[in-house]
């Protein structure tokens, strides 16, 4: 399926190819500009005013229509929080109380999971495990105090493939007391869609082939709910760019032509500032990265941000930076530190750690006959499959004593990539295929390549039953999910 940050049905020379599906009529450059509106406004969510000591909001997931791909096509029917797709950017101060009352305007059950936040188990948003599902017309009040500053996000954990695939996602920004000095901040919620000829979301979400392979990969990629053209920048300015991969299955490897962005946080957790390895920022579904980007291009120049994860033949331009022709904001980059203040994460005690091996199994070419697996399962962890959204009374795969350090070896025995997400905790990446991960890197979602192994360590300091699952939503729904109990 042709894939684009702009509508994939534009000129062939400006798009990549994945596999053929439906064909859209061509969209002109004039239509691109009409779609995008003001260049910066189409892709930049404003940082907004920082809230006071506490923050409260209401979210209503419900059907809506948004002009996703341009004036020459009908508005796309989506599911959205309060009519906004993605949902509103929610901002709270680190250590400040947060509350969100969610009223369900859908005709099916839903919940909200606050992805990456170390919060009380009852607020984690997993139906049947941490809370009853929110029935149509019902409501649920989420309340917690985020201990960590960083880039987080929210999405449903009920019927996730469909509900996220129809648009339900939004950014949750927890602000540091002392943020780095920048000229502006941009939030990019990146989503992937499989659209039909009339710019509507393909309703056929369930596919045995997608479940057992790479998941439901779309044919159109958006930034903040729109197909973008360009973002205006001014030479010499410094931007903090918060990226969230809110796709249900698409993995991204982003290259910033003509620029050298510095990664300062991954999955909301500060890291040693460094440039992406090989110039490619790798983001699996649910993963986030905070970048500091100095605008070093010449006035009037344009520079593409491309995604080439699936190879050069399938690469496409996600968006472009379009430099204004006016004078530079400054001659030299800001002489200010880009290092973020640390979060209060507990330090794993590796010498006394419990160690467990979790084998990721199944899928097409996975050494297991997926069609012979029980029921709707196509995947397993240590031979056990947990399908759908899970269920009440799910038995934990592991039970850890509160305060115990745990080292998990995630061994991918399959032919497919898996972004593995642990709820309620952040973990430190230790090794990849036995080699130490350089620097100090924390996360809540780790991308495990085919036939490779990753070791992570965390302190089980948050009591409750917590999901561990692949964030390719097709994989989660078809068995690649389990529970870790902290008691």
Secondary structure, DSSP 8 states (H G I E B T S, - for coil): --B-SS-TTS-GGG-B-S----------HHHHHHHH-SHHHHH---------S-EEEEE-EEEEEE--S-TTS--EEEEEETTBSSEEEEEEETT-EEEEEEE--SSS-B--EEET----GGGS--BTTTB--B-TT-EEEEEEE--S-EEEEEE-SSSHHHHHHTT--EEEEEE-SS----SEEEEEEEEEE-B-TTS-B-S----HHHHHTT----SEEEETTB---EEEE-TT-EEEEEEEE--SS--EEEEETT---EEEEETTEEEEEEE-GGG-EEE-TT-EEEEEEE--S-TT-EEEEEE-TT-GGG-EEEEEEEE-SS--S-SS---S-------------GGG-EEEEEEEEESTTSSS-GGGSSTT--EEETTB-EETT--TT---SEEE-TTEEEEEEEEE-SSS-EEEEETT--EEEEEETTEE-SS--EESEEEE-TT-EEEEEEEE-S-EEEEEEESSHHHHHEE-EEEEEE-
